[in-house]
Amino acid sequence: MNNVFMNTYNRLPVTFAKGEGSWLFDINGKKYLDFGSGIAVNLLGHNHPALVKAITEQAAKYLHVCNYYTSDVSSAFAEKLVEAASGAGMKNVFFANSGAEANEGACKIARKYSLLKYGQGRHTIVTLKGSFHGRTITTLSATGQEKFHKDFGPFTEGFIHIPGGDIDLLEKTLDEKKVAAFLIEAIQGESGIVLQSQEFINAAAKLCAQRDILLMFDEIQCGLGRTGTFLAFEQYKDTNGNPLKADIITLAKGLAGGVPAGAVLAGEKTKEVFKIGDHGSTFGGNPIAAAAGLVVLKTVNTPEFLAENVRKGEKIMSALRKNKKIKEVRGKGLMIGADIENESWPVIEAGIKRADLTKNQNGLLILSGGANTLRFLPPYTILDNEIEQGLEILDELLSC
Ligand SMILES: *Cc1c(COP(=O)(O)O)cnc(C)c1O
């Protein structure tokens, strides 16, 4: 059956048929504990009652109106989302359907902002090595990983990748005559959970402000409360200890808890760059996604819920740090990477193969973050006893 798919994914030998909370069940009824949330998408786990209710009720009302109009539910979602990101300086939103599309929108805003203010030639967008910003031709250009840069050229021009942490190089690269924007993940996800230092973020914020270079945070994986603040970069403060402000923020993945959704949020400088006709998306702001997104925001963005993500994350990280097979643990909240001696992929495979009905054994779903890194992005709703079960299974997988 699988050969009807294009061969783009290295798929594991499992086909899922049902989900419940932190668990997925395959077509044979075997049970798997989900430590990956479908790559940071199922923030509220599977089959979450409030999410199911909102989606089904919305489906019964109407599924889609085009962007000639607005809808009650997408207006409400936009309002709540802008409010949630207002502490980071956000004023309005454009809805897309995916992360790549959100970053495309961000790059378009950056290019136009700079063109209108400074004229031709100041269009470069700087990003970091190891970053991941999407799979379209332009967001591949933005992605600072060589392995994605083959076979598909010519790519969109005007992107430069520099290593994170090098403040001198950053200062040189953020040339105010050439650079429109700096696009950065506060915590890189895809390349194995890489955190940026406070000094580097402060330097970036300062240089961007001084040179009128837009500071754009890709919060597609690290945002939405996963690290304990609504946006991951909100944990970084400016040199006076005040919250940092961004010029643009992109969100996707868990934004609608499993329904496709993406968003570009704009601050004071950038909120009026797009004019009528500049950008669009048929499905952007889709009512089903908006109804789901409202539930996500309402559930996730409370101090108690965010604090729980931190507590659960620390519980996982402290257990991982005690594991002798693990060399290094990095993370914030429920965004965790663990470097191991051996390759990560066989461990991930073993997590699937462990599921066995005759032995009454469950599987464990883990993600990879590069050749030797295991990546954990559990649902926020995971229970303490599930964390403990998952850690036990992991221990067993690593001991084989
Ligand atoms: C997943 C991801 C993207 C791309 O999102 P898609 O929805 O797959 O297009 C972009 N940036 C980051 C940080 C991501 O993790």
The ligand as a MOL file (V3000), in Angstrom:
LIG
                    3D

  0  0  0     0  0            999 V3000
M  V30 BEGIN CTAB
M  V30 COUNTS 15 15 0 0 0
M  V30 BEGIN ATOM
M  V30 1 C 8.4740 22.4260 11.1450 0
M  V30 2 C 9.1130 23.7280 11.0850 0
M  V30 3 C 8.9390 24.5820 9.9840 0
M  V30 4 C 8.1590 24.1740 8.7630 0
M  V30 5 O 6.8270 23.9160 9.0480 0
M  V30 6 P 5.9070 23.1400 7.9820 0
M  V30 7 O 4.5390 23.2510 8.5680 0
M  V30 8 O 6.4060 21.7550 7.8670 0
M  V30 9 O 6.0280 23.8820 6.6960 0
M  V30 10 C 9.5390 25.8180 10.0230 0
M  V30 11 N 10.2670 26.2160 11.0840 0
M  V30 12 C 10.4490 25.4270 12.1590 0
M  V30 13 C 11.2450 25.9350 13.3190 0
M  V30 14 C 9.8960 24.1650 12.1950 0
M  V30 15 O 10.0970 23.3620 13.2460 0
M  V30 END ATOM
M  V30 BEGIN BOND
M  V30 1 1 1 2
M  V30 2 1 2 3
M  V30 3 2 2 14
M  V30 4 1 3 4
M  V30 5 2 3 10
M  V30 6 1 4 5
M  V30 7 1 5 6
M  V30 8 2 6 7
M  V30 9 1 6 8
M  V30 10 1 6 9
M  V30 11 1 10 11
M  V30 12 2 11 12
M  V30 13 1 12 13
M  V30 14 1 12 14
M  V30 15 1 14 15
M  V30 END BOND
M  V30 END CTAB
M  END
